[in-house]
Amino acid sequence: MTARPLVVVGDALLDRDLTGTVERLCPDAPVPVVDEAVDVPRPGGAGLAALLAATDGRQVVLVTALAVDAPGRELATLLSRAGVEVVDLGLSGATPEKVRVRSQGRSLLRLDRGGAPGKVGSMTAEAGAALVGAGAVLVADYGRGVCSAPGLREALTAAVARHTPVVWDPHPRGREPVPGVTLATPNGAEAAHFAPGHSGALLTATTARARELRERWQATTVAVTLSGRGALLVGGNGPPSVLPAPLVPCPDPCGAGDRFASAAAGLLADGALPSEAVAGAVAAASAFVAAGGAAAVQVGDGAAPADGAAEQADAVALLARVRAAGGTVVATGGCFDLLHAGHVAVLSQARALGDCLVVLLNSDDSVCRLKGPSRPLQSQDDRAAVLLALGCVDAVVVFDEDTPSEALARLRPDLWAKGGDYALTDLPEASVVAGWGGQAVVLPYVAGHSTTALITTARKALPHV
């Protein structure tokens, strides 16, 4: 990872989620009544992009414009808590706010505050120094004036001339990128706005728009994001590259573009090629959406989780969100050394029982003790990555004990599901789960599938193994 900071330039907003439960309709109108709404604020716009980069463990500087009002002070505090250094150009006017009323993981209403964009101050020496020292620059333009600040466009042009990687995430109400950026990342609608007039099938029209924008903007590459379909990348005269996104549940895509752009900029800062950065950004945005999108973002103190604790922290946050929405938490567990059709069937069945599925995964040491010194065949990180690629798995927690009882006690799921020829009395975890009112269930297993059988078959096919 580069020691030079990632500099994010753009309009910071204050996002606020009011999340509660809905159990009835209003008596005087056919609208839902939201009870006991919890107020969760977080940085939005370029502020969210900076926050997400900081959660990757990066040093982040945000060049933005903050108003002198209560929301502006709250936004500055949130950014500071996230470990983001703010360079403030000054904003005369109100801090823009987006307030979403939510229930059961979905938005019911969005209320925008702040009115028309205010006047942004001019480029400062501090902002110029940040750009000169940047490992990469991300311009997150939300069309509220920061990218039109006097002197800023010239400073960004100078960054391009210094061969600093520059990613530009455009907005229909904002400025077009300065010439020569490394990567421009419009979504499909933004590409159609900047390059109208192309017709045909989706990929054909998108390719034509990307080529037009790459030539007009003199960009090294243009990646048009296509929501759940991934991204289309144009970087030369050859055929475009299509980077499909994994199939993941998408209840709320809010913030996916910021996750895509911040991940791409960070990877370019690390020395990745644009094609590598876009591939990594597709994966990061997909994982972000699967985890709940912007609504799942927690503003911490900027410190990275201790080794071995990150996945548990993610799972705990996921379970809290599901429970706050009145949902059911399902857990299952195992070694999953070679994922096969029997595993996939049980995991899919388990996920269908509730609103999220957490897999408790035996660590490498745990598998070795249970299965013998020749196992596991894959590391716990690789096994977790394969599981998380399944659309039915929402989180993975690795445990080191011989049984998942301690991990279950920490997470306290509503249901503990296991596949196979078990009776509930044969499941040692059944009594553990019953301790907090949970329920253990046995799911039908697909006969004829087992990791041991696969290994045996492979060894017979390859006698020298």
C-alpha positions in Angstrom: 0.0 0.0 0.0 1.3 3.4 -0.9 2.4 5.8 1.9 1.1 8.8 0.0 -2.5 9.8 0.7 -5.5 9.3 -1.5 -7.0 12.8 -2.1 -10.7 12.9 -2.6 -12.1 16.1 -4.2 -15.8 16.9 -4.3 -19.0 17.9 -2.6 -19.6 16.4 0.8 -23.1 15.9 2.0 -24.7 14.9 5.3 -26.7 11.7 4.9 -29.2 10.7 7.6 -31.1 7.5 7.9 -34.3 7.4 10.1 -34.8 3.6 10.5 -37.8 2.1 12.3 -40.4 -0.6 12.1 -43.7 -0.6 10.1 -46.6 -2.6 11.4 -49.6 -0.6 10.5 -51.0 2.0 8.1 -52.0 5.6 9.1 -55.7 5.7 9.8 -56.2 8.9 7.8 -54.2 7.9 4.7 -52.9 4.7 3.1 -49.3 5.4 4.2 -47.1 3.4 6.6 -46.5 4.5 10.2 -42.8 4.3 11.1 -42.4 3.5 14.8 -39.3 4.2 17.0 -37.1 5.5 14.2 -33.4 5.5 15.0 -31.4 8.5 13.6 -28.1 7.4 12.0 -26.0 10.1 10.4 -23.0 9.6 8.1 -21.0 11.5 5.5 -22.5 11.4 2.0 -21.3 12.3 -1.5 -17.6 12.8 -1.7 -17.6 12.4 2.1 -18.8 8.8 1.7 -16.2 8.1 -0.9 -13.5 9.4 1.5 -15.0 7.4 4.4 -15.0 4.2 2.4 -11.4 4.7 1.4 -10.4 5.3 5.0 -12.1 2.1 6.1 -9.8 0.3 3.6 -7.0 1.5 5.9 -5.8 4.3 3.7 -4.6 7.8 4.6 -7.3 10.0 3.1 -7.5 13.8 2.5 -10.8 15.3 1.5 -10.8 18.6 -0.3 -14.4 19.9 0.0 -16.5 22.9 1.1 -18.3 22.9 4.5 -20.9 25.4 5.6 -20.9 27.0 9.0 -24.1 25.5 10.3 -25.1 22.7 12.6 -25.2 20.0 9.9 -21.8 21.2 8.6 -20.3 20.8 12.1 -21.8 17.4 12.4 -20.4 16.4 9.0 -16.9 17.6 10.0 -17.1 15.6 13.3 -18.1 12.4 11.4 -15.3 12.8 9.0 -12.8 13.4 11.8 -14.0 10.3 13.6 -13.5 8.3 10.5 -9.8 9.4 10.3 -10.4 11.6 7.2 -8.3 14.8 7.0 -10.5 17.7 5.7 -9.2 20.6 3.7 -12.1 23.1 3.7 -12.5 25.6 0.9 -15.5 27.2 2.6 -19.2 27.2 1.6 -21.6 30.1 1.9 -25.0 28.6 2.2 -26.5 25.5 3.9 -25.0 22.1 4.2 -26.9 19.8 1.8 -28.6 16.9 3.7 -30.3 13.8 2.4 -32.7 12.2 4.9 -34.1 8.7 4.2 -36.9 7.2 6.1 -36.3 3.4 6.1 -37.8 0.2 7.3 -36.9 -3.5 6.8 -33.9 -2.6 4.8 -35.7 -0.3 2.2 -36.3 3.4 1.8 -39.8 4.7 2.1 -39.1 8.3 1.5 -36.2 10.7 0.9 -36.2 14.3 2.1 -33.6 16.7 0.7 -32.5 19.8 2.6 -30.1 22.6 1.8 -31.7 24.0 -1.3 -29.6 25.3 -4.2 -25.8 25.0 -4.1 -24.0 27.7 -2.2 -20.9 29.6 -3.2 -17.7 27.6 -2.8 -14.4 29.4 -1.9 -11.3 29.5 -4.1 -8.4 27.0 -4.2 -6.1 27.3 -1.2 -2.4 26.6 -0.7 -3.3 23.7 1.6 -5.5 22.1 -1.0 -2.7 22.6 -3.6 -0.2 20.9 -1.3 -2.5 18.0 -0.8 -2.8 17.4 -4.5 0.9 17.7 -5.1 1.5 15.0 -2.4 -1.3 12.6 -3.6 -0.7 9.0 -4.4 -3.9 9.2 -6.4 -6.8 11.7 -6.8 -10.5 10.8 -6.8 -12.9 13.6 -8.0 -16.3 12.8 -6.7 -18.4 15.5 -8.4 -22.0 15.8 -7.1 -22.7 19.0 -9.0 -22.8 21.4 -6.0 -19.8 23.6 -6.9 -16.6 22.2 -5.4 -15.3 21.0 -8.8 -15.9 24.5 -10.2 -14.0 26.3 -7.4 -11.7 29.0 -8.8 -8.2 27.5 -9.4 -9.2 23.9 -8.6 -9.5 22.8 -12.2 -6.0 24.1 -13.0 -4.6 22.2 -10.0 -6.2 19.0 -11.2 -4.8 19.5 -14.7 -1.4 19.9 -13.1 -1.9 16.6 -11.2 -2.6 14.9 -14.5 0.5 16.4 -16.0 2.5 15.0 -13.1 1.2 11.5 -14.0 -0.7 11.3 -10.7 -3.5 8.7 -11.2 -6.8 10.7 -11.4 -10.2 9.0 -11.2 -13.2 11.2 -12.2 -16.7 10.2 -11.1 -18.9 12.7 -13.0 -22.4 14.0 -12.3 -24.9 15.4 -14.9 -25.0 18.7 -13.0 -21.3 18.9 -12.6 -18.2 19.6 -14.8 -16.8 17.3 -17.4 -13.4 15.8 -16.4 -10.2 17.7 -17.0 -8.4 16.2 -20.1 -6.2 13.2 -19.6 -7.6 11.6 -16.5 -6.6 8.0 -15.9 -10.1 6.7 -15.4 -13.6 8.2 -15.8 -16.4 6.2 -14.1 -19.9 7.4 -15.3 -22.8 5.1 -14.7 -25.1 4.1 -17.5 -27.4 7.1 -17.1 -24.5 9.5 -16.8 -22.8 8.1 -19.9 -26.1 8.6 -21.8 -26.4 12.2 -20.5 -22.9 13.1 -21.6 -23.0 11.1 -24.9 -26.6 11.0 -26.1 -27.7 9.7 -29.4 -26.4 6.1 -29.4 -28.9 3.3 -29.9 -28.9 -0.4 -30.0 -28.5 -3.2 -27.5 -27.2 -2.2 -24.1 -23.6 -3.2 -24.5 -23.4 -1.9 -28.0 -24.8 1.6 -27.1 -22.7 1.7 -23.9 -19.5 0.8 -25.8 -20.2 3.6 -28.3 -20.8 6.1 -25.5 -17.6 5.0 -23.7 -15.6 5.4 -26.8 -17.0 8.9 -27.5 -16.3 10.0 -23.9 -12.8 8.6 -23.9 -12.0 10.6 -27.0 -13.7 13.8 -25.9 -12.2 13.6 -22.4 -8.8 12.3 -23.6 -9.1 9.8 -20.8 -6.8 6.8 -20.6 -9.8 4.6 -19.8 -13.5 5.0 -19.3 -15.4 2.4 -17.2 -19.2 2.7 -17.4 -20.8 1.0 -14.4 -23.9 -1.0 -15.2 -25.4 -1.6 -11.8 -25.7 -5.3 -11.0 -24.2 -6.2 -14.4 -20.8 -4.9 -13.5 -18.8 -2.5 -15.7 -17.8 -2.0 -19.3 -14.2 -0.8 -19.8 -12.9 0.9 -22.9 -9.1 1.6 -22.9 -8.1 1.6 -26.6 -9.2 0.7 -30.1 -9.7 -3.0 -29.4 -12.9 -4.6 -28.1 -14.2 -3.4 -24.7 -13.7 -5.4 -21.6 -16.8 -6.5 -19.7 -16.3 -7.2 -16.0 -19.4 -8.9 -14.7 -20.5 -8.5 -11.1 -21.2 -11.5 -8.9 -24.8 -12.2 -8.3 -25.6 -10.7 -4.9 -28.8 -9.6 -3.1 -29.3 -5.8 -3.8 -32.0 -4.4 -1.4 -30.3 -1.0 -1.5 -27.7 0.1 -4.1 -27.2 3.5 -2.5 -23.5 4.4 -2.3 -22.3 1.7 -4.7 -20.9 4.2 -7.1 -18.8 5.8 -4.4 -17.6 2.4 -3.3 -16.6 1.6 -6.9 -14.8 4.9 -7.5 -12.9 4.9 -4.1 -11.8 1.3 -4.6 -10.6 2.0 -8.1 -8.7 5.1 -7.0 -7.1 3.2 -4.1 -5.9 0.4 -6.3 -4.4 2.8 -8.8 -2.6 4.5 -6.0 -1.1 1.0 -5.2 0.2 0.7 -8.7 -2.6 -1.4 -10.3 -3.3 -1.1 -14.0 -6.7 0.5 -14.9 -8.1 -2.8 -15.9 -7.0 -4.4 -12.6 -8.4 -1.4 -10.7 -11.8 -1.7 -12.4 -11.9 -5.4 -11.7 -11.2 -4.8 -8.0 -13.7 -2.0 -7.9 -16.5 -4.3 -9.3 -15.8 -6.8 -6.6 -15.6 -4.1 -3.9 -18.9 -2.5 -5.0 -20.7 -5.9 -5.1 -19.5 -6.8 -1.6 -20.6 -3.4 -0.4 -24.1 -3.8 -1.8 -24.4 -7.3 -0.5 -23.5 -6.0 3.0 -26.4 -3.5 2.9 -25.0 -0.5 1.0 -24.6 2.9 2.5 -27.2 2.1 5.2 -24.7 -0.4 6.6 -21.8 2.0 6.9 -20.7 2.6 10.4 -18.6 5.7 11.3 -16.0 4.6 13.8 -12.8 6.2 15.2 -10.7 5.5 12.1 -8.9 2.5 13.6 -8.7 -0.7 11.7 -10.1 -3.8 13.5 -7.6 -6.1 15.2 -6.5 -9.2 13.3 -9.2 -11.8 13.3 -11.9 -9.5 14.4 -12.9 -7.8 11.1 -15.3 -10.5 9.9 -16.9 -10.8 13.3 -17.4 -7.1 13.5 -19.1 -7.1 10.1 -21.3 -10.0 11.1 -22.3 -8.3 14.3 -23.2 -5.1 12.4 -25.2 -7.1 9.9 -27.2 -9.0 12.6 -27.9 -5.7 14.3 -29.4 -4.2 11.1 -31.5 -7.3 10.5 -32.8 -7.4 14.0 -33.6 -3.7 14.0 -35.8 -4.3 10.9 -37.6 -7.2 12.7 -35.8 -9.9 10.6 -34.7 -13.4 11.3 -31.0 -14.3 11.6 -30.0 -17.8 10.4 -26.6 -19.4 11.0 -25.0 -22.6 9.8 -21.5 -23.9 10.0 -18.8 -26.3 8.7 -15.4 -26.7 7.1 -16.5 -26.2 3.5 -13.1 -27.4 2.3 -14.2 -28.3 -1.2 -17.6 -26.6 -1.9 -19.9 -28.9 -3.7 -23.6 -29.2 -4.8 -24.6 -30.6 -1.4 -23.1 -27.6 0.4 -24.8 -25.1 -2.0 -28.2 -26.8 -1.6 -28.0 -26.6 2.2 -26.8 -23.0 2.2 -29.6 -21.9 -0.1 -32.2 -23.7 2.0 -30.8 -22.1 5.2 -30.9 -18.6 3.7 -34.5 -19.1 2.7 -35.5 -19.6 6.3 -34.7 -16.0 7.3 -33.4 -12.6 6.3 -29.6 -13.2 6.5 -27.3 -16.2 6.6 -24.0 -16.2 8.6 -21.7 -19.1 8.0 -19.5 -20.2 11.0 -16.3 -21.5 9.3 -13.8 -23.8 11.0 -10.3 -22.3 11.0 -7.4 -24.1 9.4 -6.2 -25.4 12.8 -9.8 -26.5 13.7 -10.1 -28.4 10.4 -6.7 -30.1 10.9 -7.8 -31.3 14.3 -11.1 -32.6 13.0 -10.1 -34.1 9.6 -6.4 -34.9 10.0 -3.0 -33.4 9.0 -3.8 -33.5 5.3 -6.6 -31.1 5.7 -7.7 -28.5 4.9 -7.0 -28.4 1.2 -7.8 -24.7 1.0 -6.9 -22.0 3.5 -9.6 -20.4 5.7 -9.3 -17.1 3.7 -9.9 -18.9 0.4 -12.8 -21.0 1.8 -14.3 -17.8 3.2 -13.9 -16.0 -0.2 -15.7 -18.8 -2.0 -18.6 -18.8 0.4 -19.0 -15.0 0.3 -19.2 -15.3 -3.5 -22.5 -17.2 -3.1 -25.5 -14.9 -3.2 -27.1 -16.9 -0.3 -24.3 -16.1 2.1 -24.3 -12.7 3.8 -21.3 -13.1 6.2 -18.6 -15.5 7.3 -17.1 -15.8 10.8 -14.1 -18.0 11.3 -13.8 -19.8 14.6 -10.9 -21.8 16.0 -12.6 -24.2 18.4 -13.7 -27.7 17.5 -17.4 -26.7 17.7 -19.0 -23.4 16.9 -20.7 -23.1 20.3 -18.7 -20.1 21.5 -19.2 -18.3 18.2 -22.9 -19.0 18.4 -23.0 -17.6 21.9 -21.5 -14.4 20.7 -23.8 -14.0 17.7 -27.0 -15.5 19.1 -28.8 -16.3 15.8 -32.5 -17.1 15.8 -32.0 -20.3 13.8 -29.1 -22.8 13.7 -29.4 -24.9 10.5 -27.5 -28.0 9.7 -27.7 -30.3 6.7 -27.3 -34.1 6.9 -28.6 -37.2 8.6 -29.0 -35.7 12.1 -31.7 -35.8 14.7 -31.9 -32.7 16.8 -30.6 -34.7 19.8 -27.4 -35.3 17.8 -26.6 -31.6 17.3 -24.6 -30.4 20.3 -25.3 -26.8 19.4 -29.1 -27.4 19.7 -29.0 -26.9 23.5 -26.7 -23.9 23.1 -29.1 -22.1 20.7 -32.1 -23.0 22.9 -30.4 -21.0 25.7 -31.5 -17.7 24.3 -34.7 -18.9 22.7 -33.3 -19.9 19.4 -34.1 -23.0 17.4 -32.0 -25.7 15.8 -33.3 -27.2 12.5 -32.1 -30.0 10.3 -32.2 -29.5 6.5 -32.3 -32.3 3.8 -28.9 -33.0 2.4 -28.2 -33.9 -1.2 -27.2 -37.6 -1.2 -24.0 -38.7 -2.8 -22.0 -35.5 -2.2 -19.2 -35.1 0.3 -15.8 -33.5 0.4 -14.2 -36.8 1.4 -15.7 -38.6 -1.5 -14.4 -35.9 -3.9 -10.9 -36.2 -2.5 -11.0 -40.0 -2.8 -12.2 -39.8 -6.4 -9.5 -37.3 -7.3 -6.8 -39.6 -5.7 -8.0 -42.6 -7.7 -7.9 -40.5 -10.9 -4.4 -39.3 -10.1 -2.6 -42.4 -8.6 0.6 -40.4 -7.9 -1.2 -38.0 -5.6 
